[in-house]
Amino acid sequence: MEKFKVLRQHHGDKPYAEGDTREADERDVAHLVANGVLEPMKAKAEPAAKNKAEPAVQNKAKADK
């Protein structure tokens, strides 16, 4: 199930107000997305893993002195 941000008040499986979050199958609410009632929410990307084997890069301005 996908998460959607409610942009306009509507009644689905229950009443939804503007700003609510709705979980639904994307195919079931495609008409609401197309009409600007719902907006898909993007999942937060995980931060890139740090490679602890390599030393941290120093500021070049400080390294030149």
NUDO-218362 format. One line per field, with one value per residue: residue in three letters; x, y, z of N, C-alpha, C in turn. Coordinates in Angstrom, 3 decimals, always signed. Layout:
% residues N
keza Ala, ... $
n_px X, ... $
n_py Y, ... $
n_pz Z, ... $
ca_px X, ... $
ca_py Y, ... $
ca_pz Z, ... $
c_px X, ... $
c_py Y, ... $
c_pz Z, ... $
//
This chain:
% residues 65
keza Met, Glu, Lys, Phe, Lys, Val, Leu, Arg, Gln, His, His, Gly, Asp, Lys, Pro, Tyr, Ala, Glu, Gly, Asp, Thr, Arg, Glu, Ala, Asp, Glu, Arg, Asp, Val, Ala, His, Leu, Val, Ala, Asn, Gly, Val, Leu, Glu, Pro, Met, Lys, Ala, Lys, Ala, Glu, Pro, Ala, Ala, Lys, Asn, Lys, Ala, Glu, Pro, Ala, Val, Gln, Asn, Lys, Ala, Lys, Ala, Asp, Lys $
n_px +0.836, +0.468, +1.391, -0.399, -0.713, -3.343, -4.828, -7.207, -10.340, -12.201, -14.360, -13.582, -12.834, -13.278, -13.992, -11.752, -9.632, -8.091, -4.591, -4.347, -3.055, -3.300, -3.562, -3.492, -4.147, -2.377, -3.608, -6.288, -6.774, -6.020, -7.559, -8.112, -5.590, -5.022, -6.934, -6.056, -6.640, -5.307, -1.825, +1.070, +3.242, +6.673, +9.049, +11.511, +14.892, +17.540, +20.463, +23.702, +26.034, +28.855, +32.243, +34.338, +36.922, +38.418, +40.276, +38.932, +38.247, +40.160, +39.788, +40.893, +41.969, +42.937, +44.795, +46.842, +48.374 $
n_py -1.177, +2.205, +5.523, +8.571, +12.101, +14.138, +16.511, +17.811, +17.896, +14.893, +12.000, +8.770, +5.572, +6.491, +9.775, +12.253, +14.911, +17.965, +17.768, +15.397, +11.997, +9.336, +5.878, +3.681, +1.431, +2.084, +1.803, +1.916, +4.560, +6.119, +7.819, +9.877, +10.956, +11.853, +13.870, +15.747, +15.472, +13.788, +13.328, +11.557, +10.377, +10.627, +8.208, +8.506, +8.648, +6.455, +7.456, +7.695, +5.077, +5.339, +4.952, +3.583, +2.757, +4.446, +7.493, +10.586, +13.335, +16.215, +19.773, +21.530, +24.104, +24.454, +22.394, +23.153, +25.044 $
n_pz +0.000, -0.759, +0.376, +0.542, +0.297, +1.347, -0.600, -1.081, +0.582, +0.912, +0.636, +1.246, +2.083, +4.537, +5.923, +4.705, +5.499, +4.334, +4.212, +5.612, +5.814, +3.607, +3.170, +0.519, -2.228, -5.140, -7.641, -7.008, -6.281, -8.397, -10.015, -8.240, -7.801, -10.380, -10.581, -8.793, -6.091, -4.363, -3.507, -4.265, -1.707, -1.228, -0.305, +2.218, +1.343, +2.211, +3.976, +2.409, +2.859, +4.972, +4.175, +6.246, +6.048, +4.482, +4.835, +6.125, +3.990, +4.051, +4.463, +1.727, +1.740, +4.331, +4.429, +2.688, +3.989 $
ca_px +0.000, +1.191, +0.900, -0.750, -1.072, -4.654, -4.769, -8.576, -11.236, -13.024, -14.818, -13.168, -13.299, -13.682, -13.782, -10.375, -9.506, -6.874, -3.411, -4.296, -2.323, -4.168, -2.901, -4.371, -3.517, -2.222, -4.593, -7.620, -6.922, -5.395, -8.428, -7.969, -4.284, -5.161, -7.781, -5.447, -7.172, -4.234, -0.467, +1.901, +4.314, +7.932, +9.729, +12.811, +16.017, +18.497, +21.731, +24.752, +26.892, +30.205, +33.305, +35.214, +38.284, +39.111, +40.340, +38.060, +38.900, +40.347, +39.590, +42.123, +42.521, +43.709, +45.858, +47.919, +49.162 $
ca_py +0.000, +3.465, +6.638, +9.749, +13.305, +14.613, +17.916, +18.340, +17.074, +13.943, +10.831, +7.496, +4.569, +7.340, +11.172, +12.734, +16.362, +18.454, +17.586, +14.038, +10.984, +8.208, +4.693, +2.988, +0.838, +3.132, +1.608, +2.278, +6.016, +6.785, +8.908, +10.984, +11.557, +12.552, +15.051, +16.660, +15.295, +13.138, +13.459, +10.480, +10.786, +9.953, +7.632, +9.125, +7.804, +6.200, +8.152, +6.847, +4.474, +5.902, +3.962, +3.901, +2.350, +5.568, +8.663, +11.701, +14.359, +17.466, +20.995, +21.790, +25.408, +24.262, +21.432, +23.795, +25.947 $
ca_pz +0.000, -0.890, +1.187, -0.237, +1.041, +0.922, -0.998, -0.987, +1.385, +0.170, +1.379, +0.670, +3.034, +5.657, +5.517, +4.745, +5.463, +3.700, +5.046, +6.150, +5.067, +3.253, +2.632, -0.412, -3.400, -6.145, -8.716, -6.518, -6.128, -9.546, -10.468, -7.290, -8.081, -11.659, -10.394, -7.838, -4.737, -3.616, -4.040, -3.716, -0.806, -1.526, +0.852, +2.449, +0.945, +3.271, +3.722, +1.856, +3.872, +5.018, +4.094, +7.365, +5.734, +3.850, +5.717, +5.764, +3.174, +4.786, +3.720, +0.970, +2.135, +5.567, +4.167, +1.934, +4.843 $
c_px +0.885, +0.594, +0.697, -1.081, -2.395, -4.563, -6.128, -9.426, -12.054, -13.428, -14.395, -13.727, -13.701, -13.491, -12.316, -10.382, -8.187, -5.705, -3.289, -3.405, -3.265, -3.315, -3.895, -3.536, -3.513, -3.260, -5.993, -7.841, -6.293, -6.239, -8.348, -6.628, -4.370, -5.967, -7.253, -6.003, -6.103, -2.901, +0.369, +2.998, +5.549, +8.526, +11.090, +13.908, +16.953, +19.795, +22.781, +25.633, +28.279, +31.213, +34.334, +36.663, +39.088, +39.152, +39.410, +38.861, +38.977, +40.063, +40.898, +42.750, +43.366, +44.904, +47.048, +48.822, +50.254 $
c_py +1.247, +4.518, +7.841, +10.900, +13.811, +16.111, +18.595, +17.366, +16.150, +12.798, +9.587, +6.399, +5.234, +8.789, +11.586, +14.248, +16.729, +18.326, +16.212, +13.159, +9.810, +7.085, +3.955, +2.355, +1.900, +3.013, +2.043, +3.785, +6.790, +7.950, +10.106, +11.697, +12.390, +13.845, +16.006, +16.579, +14.700, +13.357, +12.340, +11.054, +9.963, +9.411, +8.294, +8.143, +7.619, +6.930, +7.174, +6.316, +5.090, +4.772, +4.323, +3.513, +3.488, +6.752, +9.769, +12.737, +15.640, +18.640, +21.361, +23.118, +25.276, +23.343, +22.083, +24.635, +25.236 $
c_pz +0.000, +0.043, +0.286, +0.704, +0.473, +0.641, -0.908, -0.197, +0.487, +1.086, +0.619, +1.539, +4.353, +5.199, +5.695, +4.629, +4.791, +4.678, +5.671, +5.284, +4.837, +2.701, +1.755, -1.514, -4.500, -7.270, -8.292, -6.463, -7.288, -10.043, -9.526, -7.470, -9.357, -11.521, -9.327, -6.431, -3.824, -4.306, -3.437, -2.818, -1.135, -0.237, +0.993, +2.077, +2.135, +2.963, +3.209, +2.978, +3.807, +4.985, +5.157, +7.093, +5.103, +4.800, +5.214, +4.980, +3.987, +3.875, +3.035, +1.381, +3.389, +5.328, +3.466, +2.831, +5.559 $
//
